[in-house]
Amino acid sequence: MGDTVRQFFAGVGLLGRGLALYLRNPSLIALGIVPALISGVLYAAGIVTLVYFLPDLASAVTWFADDWTGWLRSATRFVAGAALLGLGGVLGVVTFTALTLIIGDPFYEKISERVEARFGGVPDEVEVSWHRSLGRSVLDALRLVALSALVGLPLFAAGFVPLVGQTVVPVLAACVAGWFLAVELSGVPFQRRGKRLADRRRALRTQRPVALGFGVAVFLCFLVPLGAVLLTPAAVAGATLLSRRVLGLPTSEEEVVAV
């Protein structure tokens, strides 16, 4: 248990290291933020729309409570609204990341390359044309979003369970979203090695607590207003470190020297 916790926080630390590496390259900062800013504007509009229509949506999914007494109907719809917000948060963060990575593919590729070069490069790099890389990114992103939606629906239903829906479910949602984010963000370094979505999942499972620690940290930061816009480039850098770690490659200067 203790080792699992240490690995989890080692994964959290990868986001901090990614942020430090990113901030040391001022020339990349503006380029890295632009794609996330574009996505951020789109998703801000989506969040405002969701909140505006939330009472109507909560009523629609709790049609069975129309004839209930006032306080019970209100409580049920409050819980439904909270569950809808939770589901929207999970899907929003995952889809935001997917869209941002697609929009900013050339920028994030450059950030990831810098991180790889700093720690020994990529010995088995595969040259992939930009249009082929973009096509793979779109296809993998659609698969991950579809899977996150399938997993998110049971969590939405569990949100109606008193107490559990407001305590256990948010923790599970953070872990689920964190895992998907770790898989999503590691796409760039894995594609550089000619590896696909299934390869990513297999590799990350070998160090699941580390991947979860990194992904959950990213998820929580992305929930903060403007967090996703400001930290997506750092998350890409951290995901590159995560990818190197699970693939058994150096992630520090000391390890590079030792090799």
C-alpha positions as CSV (number, residue, x, y, z in Angstrom):
1,M,0.0,0.0,0.0
2,G,2.8,2.4,1.0
3,D,4.6,1.8,-2.3
4,T,1.4,2.4,-4.3
5,V,0.9,5.7,-2.6
6,R,4.5,6.7,-3.3
7,Q,4.1,5.8,-6.9
8,F,0.9,7.8,-7.1
9,F,2.6,10.9,-5.8
10,A,5.5,10.3,-8.1
11,G,3.0,10.6,-10.9
12,V,1.7,13.8,-9.4
13,G,5.2,15.1,-9.4
14,L,5.6,14.5,-13.1
15,L,3.1,17.3,-13.8
16,G,5.2,19.6,-11.7
17,R,8.3,18.6,-13.5
18,G,6.5,19.0,-16.8
19,L,5.5,22.6,-15.8
20,A,9.1,23.4,-14.8
21,L,10.5,22.1,-18.1
22,Y,7.9,24.0,-20.1
23,L,8.5,27.3,-18.4
24,R,12.3,27.0,-19.1
25,N,11.4,27.4,-22.8
26,P,9.9,30.9,-23.1
27,S,9.7,30.6,-26.9
28,L,7.2,27.8,-26.6
29,I,5.0,29.3,-24.0
30,A,2.8,31.5,-26.3
31,L,2.6,28.7,-28.9
32,G,1.6,26.2,-26.3
33,I,-1.2,28.3,-24.9
34,V,-2.8,29.4,-28.2
35,P,-4.5,26.0,-29.0
36,A,-5.7,25.6,-25.4
37,L,-7.1,29.2,-25.5
38,I,-9.1,28.4,-28.6
39,S,-10.5,25.3,-27.0
40,G,-11.1,27.2,-23.8
41,V,-13.3,29.7,-25.4
42,L,-15.4,27.0,-27.0
43,Y,-15.7,25.0,-23.8
44,A,-16.5,28.1,-21.7
45,A,-19.5,28.7,-23.9
46,G,-20.4,25.0,-23.4
47,I,-20.2,25.3,-19.6
48,V,-22.3,28.4,-19.5
49,T,-24.9,26.7,-21.7
50,L,-25.0,23.6,-19.5
51,V,-25.4,25.7,-16.3
52,Y,-28.2,27.7,-17.9
53,F,-30.2,24.7,-19.0
54,L,-29.3,22.6,-15.9
55,P,-32.7,23.0,-14.2
56,D,-34.5,21.9,-17.3
57,L,-32.1,19.0,-17.9
58,A,-32.4,17.9,-14.2
59,S,-36.2,17.9,-14.6
60,A,-36.0,15.9,-17.9
61,V,-34.0,13.1,-16.4
62,T,-36.2,12.9,-13.2
63,W,-39.6,12.9,-15.0
64,F,-40.6,10.2,-12.5
65,A,-40.6,12.7,-9.7
66,D,-43.1,15.1,-11.2
67,D,-45.9,14.0,-8.9
68,W,-43.7,13.7,-5.7
69,T,-44.1,16.1,-2.8
70,G,-42.3,19.4,-3.1
71,W,-39.2,18.9,-0.9
72,L,-38.6,15.3,-2.2
73,R,-38.9,16.4,-5.9
74,S,-36.6,19.4,-5.3
75,A,-34.0,17.2,-3.5
76,T,-34.1,14.6,-6.3
77,R,-33.6,17.2,-8.9
78,F,-30.8,18.8,-7.0
79,V,-29.0,15.5,-6.9
80,A,-29.7,15.0,-10.6
81,G,-28.2,18.4,-11.4
82,A,-25.1,17.7,-9.4
83,A,-24.7,14.3,-11.2
84,L,-25.2,16.1,-14.6
85,L,-22.5,18.6,-13.6
86,G,-20.2,15.8,-12.6
87,L,-20.7,13.9,-15.8
88,G,-20.3,17.1,-17.8
89,G,-17.0,17.8,-15.9
90,V,-15.6,14.4,-16.7
91,L,-16.6,14.4,-20.4
92,G,-15.7,18.1,-20.7
93,V,-12.1,17.7,-19.5
94,V,-11.5,14.6,-21.6
95,T,-13.0,16.1,-24.8
96,F,-11.3,19.4,-24.1
97,T,-7.9,17.7,-24.0
98,A,-8.7,15.7,-27.1
99,L,-9.7,18.8,-29.1
100,T,-6.8,20.8,-27.8
101,L,-4.2,18.2,-28.7
102,I,-5.7,17.9,-32.2
103,I,-5.7,21.7,-32.7
104,G,-2.2,22.2,-31.3
105,D,-0.6,19.0,-32.6
106,P,2.5,20.7,-34.2
107,F,3.0,22.9,-31.1
108,Y,2.7,20.0,-28.6
109,E,4.9,17.8,-30.8
110,K,7.6,20.4,-30.5
111,I,7.3,20.6,-26.7
112,S,7.4,16.8,-26.4
113,E,10.5,16.7,-28.7
114,R,12.3,19.2,-26.4
115,V,11.6,17.0,-23.4
116,E,12.8,13.8,-25.2
117,A,16.0,15.5,-26.4
118,R,16.8,16.7,-22.9
119,F,16.8,13.2,-21.5
120,G,18.5,11.2,-24.3
121,G,16.2,11.4,-27.3
122,V,14.2,8.6,-28.9
123,P,16.4,5.6,-30.0
124,D,13.5,4.0,-31.9
125,E,11.9,7.0,-33.4
126,V,9.5,6.5,-36.3
127,E,9.0,9.2,-38.9
128,V,5.2,9.8,-39.4
129,S,3.8,12.4,-41.8
130,W,1.8,15.2,-40.2
131,H,-1.5,14.3,-41.9
132,R,-1.1,10.6,-40.9
133,S,-0.3,11.6,-37.3
134,L,-3.3,13.9,-37.3
135,G,-5.6,11.2,-38.5
136,R,-4.4,8.8,-35.9
137,S,-4.8,11.4,-33.2
138,V,-8.4,12.1,-34.2
139,L,-9.3,8.4,-34.4
140,D,-7.7,7.6,-31.0
141,A,-9.3,10.7,-29.4
142,L,-12.8,9.6,-30.7
143,R,-12.2,6.1,-29.2
144,L,-11.2,7.5,-25.8
145,V,-14.1,10.0,-25.7
146,A,-16.6,7.2,-26.6
147,L,-15.1,5.0,-23.9
148,S,-15.1,7.8,-21.3
149,A,-18.8,8.4,-22.1
150,L,-19.6,4.7,-21.6
151,V,-17.8,4.7,-18.2
152,G,-19.3,8.1,-17.3
153,L,-22.9,7.0,-17.7
154,P,-22.8,4.4,-14.8
155,L,-21.1,7.1,-12.7
156,F,-23.9,9.5,-13.5
157,A,-26.5,6.9,-12.4
158,A,-24.5,6.2,-9.2
159,G,-24.6,10.0,-8.5
160,F,-28.3,9.5,-7.5
161,V,-27.3,7.2,-4.6
162,P,-27.6,9.2,-1.3
163,L,-24.2,9.9,0.3
164,V,-22.3,7.6,-2.0
165,G,-23.2,9.8,-5.0
166,Q,-21.7,12.8,-3.3
167,T,-18.6,11.2,-1.8
168,V,-17.4,8.0,-3.4
169,V,-18.6,8.8,-7.0
170,P,-16.6,12.1,-7.3
171,V,-13.4,10.2,-6.3
172,L,-14.1,7.4,-8.8
173,A,-14.9,10.0,-11.5
174,A,-11.5,11.8,-10.8
175,C,-9.7,8.5,-11.1
176,V,-11.5,7.5,-14.3
177,A,-10.9,10.9,-15.9
178,G,-7.3,10.9,-14.7
179,W,-6.7,7.5,-16.4
180,F,-8.2,8.7,-19.7
181,L,-6.1,11.9,-19.5
182,A,-2.9,10.0,-18.9
183,V,-3.7,7.8,-22.0
184,E,-4.7,10.8,-24.1
185,L,-1.8,13.1,-23.3
186,S,0.8,10.3,-23.8
187,G,-0.3,9.9,-27.4
188,V,2.4,12.2,-28.9
189,P,5.5,10.4,-27.5
190,F,4.0,7.0,-28.2
191,Q,3.2,7.9,-31.8
192,R,6.8,9.1,-32.2
193,R,7.7,5.4,-31.5
194,G,5.1,4.1,-34.0
195,K,2.9,2.9,-31.1
196,R,-0.9,3.1,-31.0
197,L,-3.7,3.4,-28.4
198,A,-3.5,-0.2,-27.4
199,D,0.2,0.0,-26.8
200,R,-0.2,3.1,-24.7
201,R,-2.8,1.4,-22.4
202,R,-0.6,-1.7,-22.0
203,A,2.5,0.3,-21.2
204,L,0.7,2.6,-18.7
205,R,-0.9,-0.4,-16.9
206,T,2.6,-1.6,-15.9
207,Q,2.8,1.5,-13.7
208,R,-0.9,2.3,-13.1
209,P,-0.5,4.2,-9.8
210,V,2.1,6.5,-11.4
211,A,-0.2,7.1,-14.4
212,L,-3.2,7.7,-12.2
213,G,-1.3,10.1,-10.0
214,F,-0.3,12.1,-13.1
215,G,-3.8,12.0,-14.6
216,V,-5.7,12.8,-11.5
217,A,-3.4,15.8,-10.9
218,V,-4.0,17.0,-14.4
219,F,-7.8,16.5,-14.0
220,L,-8.0,18.5,-10.8
221,C,-5.9,21.3,-12.3
222,F,-8.1,21.4,-15.4
223,L,-11.2,21.9,-13.2
224,V,-9.8,25.2,-11.9
225,P,-10.9,28.2,-14.1
226,L,-8.3,28.7,-16.9
227,G,-6.3,25.7,-15.5
228,A,-6.7,23.7,-18.7
229,V,-5.7,26.7,-20.9
230,L,-2.5,27.4,-18.9
231,L,-1.4,23.9,-18.0
232,T,-2.1,21.8,-21.2
233,P,1.5,22.4,-22.5
234,A,2.9,21.5,-19.1
235,A,0.7,18.4,-19.1
236,V,2.1,17.4,-22.5
237,A,5.6,17.8,-21.1
238,G,4.7,15.7,-18.0
239,A,3.1,13.0,-20.2
240,T,6.3,12.8,-22.2
241,L,8.2,12.1,-18.9
242,L,5.5,9.6,-17.9
243,S,5.8,7.8,-21.3
244,R,9.6,7.6,-21.0
245,R,9.2,6.2,-17.4
246,V,6.8,3.4,-18.4
247,L,9.0,2.6,-21.4
248,G,12.1,2.3,-19.2
249,L,13.9,5.3,-20.6
250,P,15.8,8.0,-18.6
251,T,13.7,10.8,-17.1
252,S,16.5,12.8,-15.4
253,E,20.0,14.0,-16.1
254,E,21.4,11.6,-13.6
255,E,19.9,8.6,-15.4
256,V,21.1,9.9,-18.8
257,V,24.7,10.1,-17.4
258,A,24.4,6.6,-15.9
259,V,23.3,5.2,-19.3
